[in-house]
Amino acid sequence: MAFPGKLVVIAEEVSGEVRKGSLQTIHAANELSGGDFRCIVIGESKEHGGDQAAAAGAKNVEFIALPNASDHNAESVAKVLSDTIGGDAVVLMSHSDLGADVGPRLAAHLNGAYMSEVTGLTVEDGKPIFKRPIYAGKALERVEILSNSAVATLRPNAFPTPEMASGASAQVVELTPNTPADLKSIVKDIVKKATEDGDVELTEADIIVSGGMGVGGSEGYKPLRELCKVLGAALGASRAAVHADYIDPDHQVGQTGKTVSPGLYIACGISGAIQHQAGMRTSKCIVAINTDPGAPIFQLAHFGIVGDLHEVVPILTEEFKKVLGKS
């Protein structure tokens, strides 16, 4: 399949690993263009990032040294990427924290369109077509770009993760772009919040266990964390639970939180307001646990358990331990 124009993927490498969402973006670009695209990896390890991008299917790999890129000034990263890309291009990024921050700025630099949280990509009549959810996920928007350039961030887990080719490597070209001198703001220090050991990034997770007001307080997340450890899952939360100070806002899933699309989403004590559904309704399998059989979440769930999460979750945890062979 021939892609009409220049296609560029921006991939993120963090601590020696290319992010899962970036690998999925590479796979989507491969499907869209038949392998004819430029992959620019930003991160700290040229060898790891380049080889992983190649293993995911990228043939033309370049590298820009930006350690902890998500901590950088978004204005600076967008300008560096714009100068590197050069002219007209369709740019694909994962809808990570970096992608959501840099994507619109990069589109402005390229004088192009911007689309966020894209869940479908095709070429029709020689034109790239983007599909993305609107109205809290109740409808899909079909977008045809009119400009010569565009930036699209792809929703993590909306596209398949490629099978990594063992032993794959690439001749990675290292780029040394100039850092902009006329920035409007400068990041001087990054203060990291303390996280629980083993916390998994929400947007990268294939399994998410979320808790709402039904957990009853911050201590109510303990059984959910235990289940997360057994399943290797990320811990999520509803907006109401975050506003009640039960848990840190970094865990919030929903229209005003993070949008996720895992293989398995377990909603514990979450009523399922439309704002929460907007952030997780594309999950492949949804399991709801709630004492209220009339809770809206049951209308969306594939499987439902009417019961107290404080009784149900520990039982699930023990059963999963048995099935997975974990003590």
MOSUL-V408841 format. One record per run of one state. SS is the DSSP state (helix for helix, strand for strand, loop for the rest). FROM is the first residue (numbers start at 0). TO is the last residue. If there is no record, write none. Layout:
# MOSUL-V408841
ss = {SS,SS}
from = {FROM,FROM}
to = {TO,TO}
This chain:
# MOSUL-V408841
ss = {loop,strand,loop,strand,loop,helix,loop,strand,loop,helix,loop,strand,loop,helix,loop,helix,loop,strand,loop,helix,loop,strand,loop,strand,loop,strand,loop,strand,loop,strand,loop,helix,loop,strand,loop,helix,loop,helix,loop,strand,loop,helix,loop,helix,strand,loop,strand,loop,strand,loop,helix,loop,strand,loop,helix,loop,strand,loop,helix,loop}
from = {0,6,14,16,18,19,33,37,43,45,55,59,65,68,71,73,85,89,94,96,109,112,124,126,134,138,144,149,154,172,175,201,204,206,211,212,215,217,231,233,237,238,243,248,251,253,257,258,263,268,273,280,284,290,296,300,302,306,308,324}
to = {5,13,15,17,18,32,36,42,44,54,58,64,67,70,72,84,88,93,95,108,111,123,125,133,137,143,148,153,171,174,200,203,205,210,211,214,216,230,232,236,237,242,247,250,252,256,257,262,267,272,279,283,289,295,299,301,305,307,323,326}
